[in-house]
Amino acid sequence: NPRQCGQLAILGVTQTSIQYVFFYVGLAFTTGVKGSIMNATGTFFSVLLAHFIYQNDKLSYNKAIGCILGFAGVMLVNFNHSLSDFSFVWQGDGFVVLAAFILSAATLYGKRISQTVDPTVMTGWQLAFGGLVLVGGGYLTGGTLEVHSSAAVLVLAYLTLLSSIAFALWSVLLKHNRVSMIAPFNFVIPVAGTVLSAIFLGENIFEPKYAVALVLVCAGIWWVNKPGATSGKSSQQAG
């Protein structure tokens, strides 16, 4: 119906179009290490926003400790000499943090929509709306998309499929679980990225910091979800 169509359009523009613009512009003006750390702030935004929006998803001591442990793991896996002169650049780091906040807010909005729309259908439409806005904006500002080989087509199809499956799974999880239970799993992304880089790019993974970072992230996820982390109500689904 028109109301749901409007909701999906708003979700697509915010979660895909606006968020991606701020994220990739931000990455252009910061380092990969700082971008990864700044992007991890999205978990904190999700937990805090859920605290104010959902009655059965209040912030607790266990959730705070879990998020801090997870963020420490992200900091550790990205730690290198460049962090010794850590500086904050608004157009770079600030844009990545803003993108993380927009994604967190849009995720909570998507959770509300998923109560009346199938999460997979919702994901498809929001990516379609958001993607059209990005493609249109790209061409209007002078951008082009040239595919020179069948291999390039396969890579593009792979990336499209990867994003759509990930968003769909995320939407399904959020529909049936509290935001604060799911959000800390985002801390796994930088650690998994490091492991995958080692596997596919031949980078060195045999450093103590990677093992410690993984332990911290897993401990954070466990701490958030262990018994007593919630605030009274036992229902898994937020309003």
Buried (B, 14 or more C-beta within 10 A) or exposed (E): EEEBEEBBBBBBBBBBBBBBBBBBBBBEBBBEBBBBBBBBBBBBBBBBBBBEBBEBBBBBEBBBBBBBBBBBBBBBBBBEEEEEEEEEBEEBBBBBBBBBBBBBBBBBBBBBBBEEBEBBBBBBBBBBBBBBBBEEEEEEEEEEEEEEEEEEEEEEEEEEEEBBEEBBEBBBBBBEBBBBBBBBBBBBBBBEBBBEEBEEEEEEEEEEBBEBBBBBBBBBBBBBBEEEBBBEEEEEBBE
